[in-house]
Amino acid sequence: MTEGTPNPAPKPSFEQRMEGFGRDVEAAGERIGKQAEAAGKRLAADPAVAGAALVLTRTWGLVILAVGLWFFADVTLGLDMPTVPWSDVWPLALILLGVVILARGMARRRA
């Protein structure tokens, strides 16, 4: 090397690069967490969202309760329950879910 050229800065080690990456990821996580918290507070304050969440949680609760009672009656109590062909039921569940989504979208548009 000649005396007039500056020495290049040494390259950071793998550990130093990983520490820097960890700091960047931690900062990004903090930022995203704060944004999500703010969005959650805005949604929780909206009465339409709170009402929809209440209906959805009650519906899911009833569905899970119904399935549990069905299996309890069939398996534990030994009652002769009708056989449900699950290969025929899951498309109906998708159709029902689509109808619910469309109905909610139409209700929002009217409001």
Secondary structure, 3 states (H helix, E strand, C coil): CCCCCCCCCCCCCHHHHHHHHHHHHHHHHHHHHHHHHHHHHHHHHCHHHHHHHHHHHHHHHHHHHHHHHHHHHHHHCCCCCCCCCHHHHHHHHHHHHHHHHHHHHHHHHHC
